[in-house]
Every structure is written in structure tokens, then in C-alpha cells.
């Protein structure tokens, strides 16, 4: 029966409306808002890596002393992921996304006012906490407005905003720092999300499945259903339903019930290992490349090529995943990443080979993380989706904290660049082996 015939019946199925909905202005607006939110998220997270060489020169500090600052922001994101994503499953994606965006906008604007490492460390922690809930809730919201045939592609596309923001941060930083100093990177990084937060207040929708499962007033769900299908006929007698039941337990505990525990632990391990690699490379690559004899601007651009590779990977991998499945594609990616990362330190003297190795690592590591997030988003139901993505990211971000800090310690121990990158290849190998185990468990 057609959706438009639902007026004669007494029930509208939300999942059926979403499944049959056409991609139009409303869907495009949702993708743009969530994508822009993640672009600013990626810009902020990577900003410290790009401004680090300038801060080292400006403050006259040792480069290893920035390791805890990198770690503080990522530790804040870890706690934000764990603490705030269940809030999205309980109170809605929309309020959490808007509040988080406005919060970290203010934090970015305050950052140029700091004058010591301790102040910078504290502020990066607070900023990271606000950022922690953005990725899970944005991906969950996009997935819940997408038909199954394009859900993975759209979730990965919008999550690509994070990588675009990280890459754009390199180009923006390379332009701003020589002309205006490192402070300007944070002025720009704070003003844009402030404007975006206002736009989200006006246009960002709430998940219809969430509204129904949480038994919110029917007119709230009808408002967004009409955006999906303006011809939909609804009256006072119409009943709105979804295909799944509301989970009554604590969201985190539900991740381990109904046979989900084993897959949940494997997803956590994959995210943990991949984010060790991603944040070690993102934070230390520009500094290590500069130490290899390149200029600061060239080092920033080489670091940016990691994110460019990630953008290409995110845009490309979704099609392969739709055709071959998550585990086959991700397993291949992590094997290639292991080789590419190990090669970075060995080919650093040859710029062309260095760019190829860095782009390949970015394609597989940075581009692979949205696929890991999307895998979690497709595995868990609506009532657990934000929590499922958020806790996989949160546990993974333990790795994101450890990666830069361990890197700083190894640098302080005078490890060579070649040895550092060989060590960084080990987590990619573990990710590949874990994906193989996940493939057998499904």
C-alpha cells in the first residue's frame, strides 16, 4: 500500500515513510547542517596539531611538553562521548547537538586568551568534553532520516565532514599563522560554530523514530513527517508507529544484552586501535616532518595530506562497503594502513614517496574511522544508536589520548622517525586481525 494511502488507514509507519522518501531539499539541509557541524568538530580537534609548531616557537617550550595538551583535549572528548551520548538517546539528538556546538564555539573563542601550558591544557580538556557528543548524535540523526539503501553512504558522507574540517584546518592554519599568528586559528574556529549553532536552532530536525519511541506529542513527529512527504495525510485519529520496541534498560547495559556483547567489545577494540593511529599521526606528523628537514609550511601541508587522503577514503569506501560489506573492506584497509604507516619514516627523504605514504595512511586510517562508526550505527537500534556509536568512539578515544601522549614519550626518549612509524603500524595490524574476528562472529 502506498504511503499516500495512509490517510484512509489509522496508522502511519515512520520507517516506511523514511524508506520511501525522496532525497530533496529537507534531506539536503539535514546533511548540510550535520556535515557543517562535523567540519567544525574536525577543525577544532586538529587545530592544536597545526598550531603546535607556532606555539613551540612563540612560547619557547620543548615540543614533548605539548603531548599532555594534545591528550587533554582527546581525554575530554573521551569523557564527553561516554557521558553525553546516552543523553542523546534519552532527550534527543537535536538539543545535544545544538548545545554542544554553542559550547565549544565559546571555548574556541576563549583559547587565544590563554598564556600558559596549564591554562591551555585545562581549556582543551573542557573543549574536548563539549565535542564528544557531536559525531555520534550527528551520525545517528542522519541515519534515522535515511532509507536503508543509502544509509551507510549518507552516514559516511556526513561523517566525512570531520575529515574535511581537519584538512581545511591545515590550509586555513597555513594561511592565517604567518599573517596573524596562531591565535587567529581559534578566532575563526570559534566564530563559525557560533553562527552554525543559530542556524541549527532554526532548521535542525529531531529524529522521528526517537520522538515516537519516547512518546512525545504526535504533532512533533507529524511536523518532520510532513517534511519528508508533504503529501502525507494525517488527522486526529492517525496512529504513528515504528518497527522497533523501546529499550527500557540503561542504554549502556543494553549494548551487552540480546547477544550484542561480543560484537560490542570487538567494535570497541577496533575503534581503540584505529584512533591510536589516527591521533598519533594527526598530532605529531607535522612536527616530525619538520624535524626531518622540511619547512613549517611544508610540514603542515604534508600533515594536511593525511586528512585529504581521509576525505577521499571516506567518500570512496561507502560504495565498496555497500557492495562487499564492512568487514572485507575494513580488513583490507587496515592491512594497507599497516604497510603505509611503517613506510612513512623510511621514505621521508623523498617528498613524492612521503606524500604517497601519508595519503595512503590517511585513506585507510582516517577514512576507515567513519566506516567503523557507521558499522556501529547500523548494528544498534534507534534507542541505542547514539550510545552505541558514542561508546565505541569513547572507548576508542582512550586510544586517541594514549596515541599522542605515548608519541611524546617516545620522542622524548630520542626514538628515530623510522622507529616511531614502525611502532605506529602495530595498532593497524591489530585492527586488521580484530576485523577478521568480527567477520567470523557475524
Phi, psi and omega per residue, in radians:
X1 nan 2.433 -3.131
X2 -1.218 2.622 3.058
X3 -1.026 -0.661 -3.068
X4 -1.218 -0.215 3.084
X5 -1.522 -0.006 -3.069
X6 -1.153 -0.314 3.141
X7 -1.106 -0.556 -3.137
X8 -1.346 -0.416 3.108
X9 -1.603 -3.135 -3.106
X10 -1.874 0.038 -3.022
X11 -2.316 2.404 2.968
X12 -2.049 2.217 3.103
X13 -1.658 2.038 -3.076
X14 -1.050 -0.758 -3.102
X15 -1.090 -0.608 3.112
X16 -1.212 -0.687 3.097
X17 -1.095 -0.800 3.120
X18 -1.098 -0.731 -3.097
X19 -1.103 -0.661 -3.087
X20 -1.648 -0.076 -3.096
X21 -1.182 2.533 3.123
X22 -1.611 2.625 3.098
X23 -1.339 2.013 -3.110
X24 -2.405 -2.745 -3.069
X25 -1.071 -0.683 -3.134
X26 -1.120 -0.833 3.135
X27 -1.111 -0.684 3.108
X28 -1.092 -0.750 3.118
X29 -1.077 -0.707 3.102
X30 -1.082 -0.815 3.127
X31 -1.070 -0.712 -3.134
X32 -1.144 -0.789 -3.128
X33 -1.110 -0.825 -3.141
X34 -1.197 -0.663 3.114
X35 -1.122 -0.753 3.102
X36 -1.126 -0.651 3.103
X37 -1.052 -0.728 -3.135
X38 -1.336 -0.494 3.045
X39 -1.074 -0.799 3.124
X40 -1.177 -0.637 3.071
X41 -1.014 -0.884 -3.139
X42 -1.119 -0.685 3.106
X43 -1.033 -0.814 -3.092
X44 -1.157 -0.812 -3.076
X45 -1.064 -0.684 -3.077
X46 -1.516 -0.206 -3.045
X47 -0.977 -0.720 -3.104
X48 -1.102 -0.646 3.115
X49 -1.089 -0.653 -3.108
X50 -1.352 -0.606 -3.111
X51 -1.540 -0.153 -3.074
X52 -0.949 -0.850 3.140
X53 -1.040 -0.640 3.138
X54 -1.210 -0.697 3.118
X55 -1.150 -0.710 3.108
X56 -1.005 -0.776 3.119
X57 -1.236 -0.685 -3.089
X58 -1.210 -0.752 -3.062
X59 -1.632 -0.180 -3.130
X60 1.126 0.750 -3.099
X61 -1.912 2.880 3.083
X62 -1.340 2.477 -3.067
X63 -1.094 -0.590 -3.123
X64 -1.142 -0.385 -3.113
X65 -1.226 -0.265 3.093
X66 -1.442 -0.175 3.116
X67 -0.951 -0.869 3.095
X68 -1.087 -0.537 3.102
X69 -1.166 -0.799 3.040
X70 -0.983 -0.813 -3.093
X71 -1.139 -0.593 -3.102
X72 -1.108 -0.789 3.110
X73 -1.085 -0.711 -3.120
X74 -1.276 -0.587 3.067
X75 -1.155 -0.651 3.052
X76 -1.088 -0.728 3.087
X77 -1.104 -0.673 3.093
X78 -1.002 -0.930 -3.122
X79 -1.130 -0.641 3.094
X80 -1.103 -0.717 3.102
X81 -1.069 -0.788 -3.077
X82 -1.263 -0.678 -3.033
X83 -1.488 -0.652 -2.965
X84 -1.673 -0.412 -3.116
X85 -1.192 -0.634 3.009
X86 -1.065 -0.479 3.073
X87 -1.098 -0.660 3.098
X88 -1.117 -0.627 3.099
X89 -1.312 -0.358 -3.118
X90 -1.679 -0.695 -3.030
X91 -1.982 -0.144 3.080
X92 2.077 2.617 3.118
X93 -1.221 -0.705 -2.996
X94 -1.055 -0.954 -3.095
X95 -1.108 -0.602 -3.140
X96 -1.194 -0.752 3.136
X97 -1.108 -0.769 -3.121
X98 -1.157 -0.830 -3.122
X99 -1.088 -0.732 -3.123
X100 -1.139 -0.712 -3.128
X101 -1.110 -0.801 3.134
X102 -1.177 -0.625 -3.129
X103 -1.132 -0.854 -3.083
X104 -1.320 -0.335 3.007
X105 -1.083 -0.794 3.122
X106 -1.110 -0.733 3.141
X107 -1.087 -0.699 3.122
X108 -1.122 -0.702 -3.116
X109 -1.177 -0.454 3.138
X110 -1.440 -0.442 -3.029
X111 -0.954 -0.733 -3.135
X112 -1.099 -0.210 -3.107
X113 -1.495 -0.163 -3.100
X114 -1.280 2.707 -3.085
X115 -2.358 0.151 3.136
X116 -2.596 2.827 3.112
X117 -1.099 -0.677 -3.139
X118 -1.103 -0.746 3.113
X119 -1.135 -0.743 3.136
X120 -1.106 -0.733 3.122
X121 -1.053 -0.823 -3.116
X122 -1.109 -0.748 -3.097
X123 -1.223 -0.639 3.093
X124 -1.146 -0.593 3.079
X125 -1.117 -0.840 -3.117
X126 -1.108 -0.742 3.115
X127 -1.073 -0.784 3.132
X128 -1.051 -0.664 3.123
X129 -1.039 -0.761 3.121
X130 -1.146 -0.551 -3.123
X131 -1.319 -0.368 -2.948
X132 -1.036 -0.485 -3.054
X133 -1.639 -0.083 -2.977
X134 -1.251 -0.941 -3.094
X135 -0.994 -0.896 -3.114
X136 -1.057 -0.754 -3.084
X137 -1.269 -0.636 3.102
X138 -1.145 -0.770 3.130
X139 -1.160 -0.712 3.110
X140 -1.079 -0.766 -3.110
X141 -1.105 -0.787 3.116
X142 -1.110 -0.752 3.138
X143 -1.075 -0.614 -3.094
X144 -1.370 -0.173 3.023
X145 -1.867 0.207 -3.052
X146 -2.018 2.415 3.007
X147 -1.155 2.729 -3.042
X148 -1.047 -0.536 -3.089
X149 -1.172 -0.421 -3.105
X150 -2.183 0.182 -3.036
X151 -1.098 -0.865 -3.100
X152 -1.106 -0.756 -3.129
X153 -1.066 -0.769 -3.122
X154 -1.212 -0.694 3.125
X155 -1.113 -0.726 3.113
X156 -1.236 -0.618 3.130
X157 -1.095 -0.811 -3.111
X158 -1.236 -0.613 3.116
X159 -1.207 -0.345 3.058
X160 -1.064 -0.392 3.089
X161 -0.976 -0.625 3.119
X162 -1.053 -0.794 -3.124
X163 -1.238 -0.664 3.074
X164 -1.046 -0.760 3.122
X165 -1.106 -0.699 3.111
X166 -1.136 -0.713 3.119
X167 -1.207 -0.770 3.126
X168 -1.062 -0.580 3.100
X169 -1.019 -0.607 3.109
X170 -1.151 -0.814 -3.136
X171 -1.160 -0.748 3.125
X172 -1.115 -0.765 -3.137
X173 -1.125 -0.738 3.139
X174 -1.073 -0.533 3.129
X175 -1.460 -0.684 -3.025
X176 -1.411 -0.738 -2.993
X177 -1.062 -0.825 3.125
X178 -1.095 -0.555 -3.065
X179 -1.550 -0.687 -2.990
X180 -2.201 -0.061 -3.109
X181 1.555 2.935 -3.058
X182 -1.161 -0.419 -3.139
X183 -1.020 -0.604 -3.065
X184 -1.122 -0.490 3.127
X185 -1.063 -0.679 -3.115
X186 -1.412 -0.531 3.044
X187 -1.066 -0.826 3.117
X188 -1.128 -0.760 -3.116
X189 -1.160 -0.270 3.081
X190 -1.703 -0.612 -3.090
X191 -1.195 -0.715 -3.073
X192 -1.123 -0.846 3.118
X193 -1.159 -0.428 3.061
X194 -1.096 -0.775 3.078
X195 -1.170 -0.689 -3.131
X196 -1.120 -0.670 3.122
X197 -1.052 -0.662 3.086
X198 -1.138 -0.756 3.113
X199 -1.088 -0.662 3.128
X200 -1.168 -0.641 3.073
X201 -1.010 -0.586 -3.087
X202 -1.478 -0.746 -2.899
X203 -2.042 -0.285 -3.032
X204 -1.255 2.217 3.136
X205 -1.470 2.971 2.993
X206 -1.839 2.633 3.100
X207 -1.037 2.183 -3.135
X208 -1.187 -0.707 3.113
X209 -1.043 -0.717 3.108
X210 -1.081 -0.798 -3.109
X211 -1.048 -0.691 -3.136
X212 -1.255 -0.813 -3.118
X213 -1.103 -0.568 3.134
X214 -1.561 0.101 3.083
X215 0.961 0.739 3.044
X216 -1.266 2.823 3.137
X217 -0.893 2.335 -3.039
X218 -0.978 -0.560 -3.107
X219 -1.098 -0.438 3.082
X220 -1.163 -0.772 3.107
X221 -1.182 -0.695 -3.123
X222 -1.080 -0.642 -3.139
X223 -0.975 -0.804 -3.095
X224 -1.443 -0.492 3.022
X225 -1.063 -0.689 3.125
X226 -1.149 -0.525 3.073
X227 -1.183 -0.652 3.119
X228 -1.264 -0.679 -3.097
X229 -2.475 1.570 -3.082
X230 -1.037 -0.410 -3.115
X231 -1.468 -0.025 -3.104
X232 -1.134 2.263 -3.130
X233 -1.729 2.174 -3.111
X234 -2.324 2.382 3.040
X235 -2.268 -3.061 -3.048
X236 -1.135 -0.421 -3.109
X237 -1.537 -0.111 -3.068
X238 -1.238 2.339 3.092
X239 -1.841 2.320 -3.111
X240 -1.892 2.275 -3.084
X241 -2.402 2.863 3.031
X242 -2.199 2.941 -3.021
X243 -1.484 -0.069 -3.088
X244 -2.155 2.778 3.131
X245 -1.616 2.675 3.097
X246 -1.253 2.309 3.057
X247 -1.383 2.238 -3.045
X248 -1.614 -0.340 -3.082
X249 -1.410 -3.127 3.039
X250 -1.128 2.296 -3.046
X251 -0.940 -0.723 -3.097
X252 -1.165 -0.740 3.118
X253 -1.101 -0.605 -3.130
X254 -1.139 -0.370 3.099
X255 -1.097 -0.337 -3.088
X256 -1.923 0.112 3.139
X257 -1.782 2.897 3.111
X258 0.962 0.705 3.052
X259 1.354 0.210 -3.081
X260 -1.552 -0.194 -2.974
X261 -1.054 -0.823 -3.095
X262 -1.093 -0.809 3.132
X263 -1.130 -0.686 3.114
X264 -1.011 -0.802 -3.126
X265 -1.144 -0.681 3.110
X266 -1.142 -0.714 3.098
X267 -1.092 -0.688 3.120
X268 -1.104 -0.761 -3.104
X269 -1.152 -0.733 3.118
X270 -1.077 -0.807 -3.140
X271 -1.112 -0.705 3.129
X272 -1.040 -0.874 -3.097
X273 -1.182 -0.722 -3.098
X274 -1.190 -0.627 -3.124
X275 -1.345 -0.415 2.939
X276 -0.992 -0.869 -3.139
X277 -1.118 -0.842 -3.020
X278 -1.047 -0.785 -3.043
X279 -1.479 -0.450 2.968
X280 -1.093 -0.847 -3.126
X281 -1.158 -0.773 -3.076
X282 -1.110 -0.693 -3.039
X283 -1.504 -0.652 -3.003
X284 -1.781 -0.296 -3.047
X285 -1.009 -0.846 3.138
X286 -1.013 -0.725 -3.114
X287 -1.197 -0.740 -3.139
X288 -1.165 -0.644 3.125
X289 -1.211 -0.657 3.071
X290 -1.084 -0.697 3.120
X291 -1.168 -0.349 3.117
X292 -1.402 0.007 3.050
X293 1.971 0.096 -3.138
X294 -1.611 2.780 3.055
X295 -1.233 2.840 3.130
X296 -1.056 -0.754 -3.140
X297 -1.091 -0.748 3.124
X298 -1.163 -0.672 3.112
X299 -1.085 -0.716 3.097
X300 -1.114 -0.734 -3.133
X301 -1.165 -0.655 3.074
X302 -1.150 -0.711 3.043
X303 -1.071 -0.652 3.111
X304 -1.140 -0.582 -3.135
X305 -1.112 -0.453 3.022
X306 -1.055 -0.787 -3.138
X307 -1.255 -0.613 3.086
X308 -1.077 -0.779 3.053
X309 -1.018 -0.653 3.108
X310 -1.147 -0.683 3.094
X311 -1.082 -0.828 3.126
X312 -1.061 -0.734 3.126
X313 -1.086 -0.784 -3.138
X314 -1.089 -0.751 -3.129
X315 -1.220 -0.462 -3.062
X316 -1.604 -0.692 -2.974
X317 -1.156 -0.521 -3.129
X318 -1.001 -0.715 3.138
X319 -1.140 -0.736 3.124
X320 -1.160 -0.656 3.130
X321 -1.128 -0.743 3.100
X322 -1.037 -0.526 -3.081
X323 -1.584 -0.741 -3.002
X324 -1.963 -0.177 3.138
X325 1.670 2.765 -3.074
X326 -1.072 -0.855 -2.939
X327 -1.208 -0.697 3.131
X328 -1.120 -0.765 -3.096
X329 -1.212 -0.819 -3.108
X330 -1.184 -0.647 3.092
X331 -1.040 -0.776 3.108
X332 -1.113 -0.723 -3.135
X333 -1.027 -0.802 -3.043
X334 -1.255 -0.532 3.042
X335 -1.142 -0.797 3.108
X336 -1.096 -0.708 3.141
X337 -1.064 -0.700 -3.139
X338 -1.000 -0.798 -3.137
X339 -1.182 -0.813 -3.066
X340 -1.093 -0.757 -3.117
X341 -1.128 -0.755 -3.140
X342 -1.074 -0.521 -3.099
X343 -1.368 -0.369 -3.036
X344 -0.969 -0.828 -3.108
X345 -1.244 -0.361 -3.087
X346 -1.558 -0.374 -3.105
X347 -1.956 0.225 -3.032
X348 -1.044 -0.448 -3.106
X349 -1.347 -0.197 -3.121
X350 -2.007 1.792 -3.017
X351 -0.929 -0.739 -3.100
X352 -1.096 -0.814 3.132
X353 -1.167 -0.620 3.113
X354 -1.085 -0.818 3.111
X355 -1.044 -0.749 -3.131
X356 -1.080 -0.800 -3.126
X357 -1.123 -0.732 -3.127
X358 -1.182 -0.754 3.119
X359 -1.102 -0.733 3.121
X360 -1.098 -0.733 3.094
X361 -1.105 -0.732 3.107
X362 -1.118 -0.722 3.113
X363 -0.961 -0.786 -3.015
X364 -1.520 -0.711 -3.077
X365 -1.476 -0.982 -3.133
X366 -1.209 -0.750 3.114
X367 -1.235 -0.446 -3.140
X368 -1.337 -0.470 -3.089
X369 -1.111 -0.757 3.048
X370 -1.022 -0.572 3.097
X371 -1.183 -0.659 3.069
X372 -1.124 -0.733 3.094
X373 -1.101 -0.745 3.137
X374 -1.147 -0.630 3.079
X375 -1.038 -0.780 3.088
X376 -1.128 -0.692 -3.120
X377 -1.143 -0.558 3.123
X378 -1.495 -0.353 -3.105
X379 -1.393 -0.665 -3.047
X380 -1.636 2.620 3.087
X381 -1.306 3.023 -3.070
X382 -0.936 -0.789 -3.046
X383 -1.206 -0.207 3.135
X384 -2.143 0.014 -2.938
X385 -1.133 -0.856 3.131
X386 -1.105 -0.734 3.111
X387 -1.133 -0.740 -3.126
X388 -1.089 -0.825 3.097
X389 -1.156 -0.780 -3.052
X390 -1.140 -0.700 3.135
X391 -1.298 -0.590 3.026
X392 -1.084 -0.758 3.080
X393 -1.175 -0.699 -3.112
X394 -1.108 -0.834 3.078
X395 -1.116 -0.706 3.091
X396 -1.049 -0.597 -3.095
X397 -1.288 -0.199 2.901
X398 -1.050 -0.716 3.055
X399 -1.138 -0.633 -3.133
X400 -1.186 -0.505 3.057
X401 -1.302 -0.772 -3.076
X402 -1.192 -0.644 -3.072
X403 -0.961 -1.008 3.130
X404 -1.125 -0.652 -3.110
X405 -1.188 -0.804 3.097
X406 -1.083 -0.709 3.093
X407 -1.015 -0.748 3.115
X408 -1.099 -0.675 3.125
X409 -1.185 -0.724 3.121
X410 -1.151 -0.641 3.070
X411 -1.117 -0.742 3.127
X412 -1.112 -0.460 3.107
X413 -1.481 0.109 3.070
X414 1.191 0.546 3.026
X415 -1.151 2.505 3.078
X416 -1.278 2.773 3.091
X417 -1.007 -0.726 -3.126
X418 -1.063 -0.744 -3.141
X419 -1.188 -0.690 3.119
X420 -1.020 -0.779 -3.074
X421 -1.333 -0.501 3.017
X422 -1.141 -0.738 3.097
X423 -1.098 -0.668 -3.131
X424 -1.192 -0.322 3.128
X425 -1.324 -0.359 -3.071
X426 -1.104 -0.801 3.099
X427 -1.024 -0.595 3.103
X428 -1.123 -0.670 3.089
X429 -1.120 -0.743 3.105
X430 -1.113 -0.679 3.084
X431 -1.042 -0.755 -3.139
X432 -1.094 -0.736 3.131
X433 -1.169 -0.646 3.123
X434 -1.195 -0.672 3.072
X435 -1.063 -0.700 3.088
X436 -1.055 -0.701 3.100
X437 -1.169 -0.688 3.106
X438 -1.100 -0.681 3.129
X439 -1.053 -0.717 3.138
X440 -1.269 -0.506 -3.080
X441 -1.358 -0.379 -3.066
X442 -1.345 nan nan
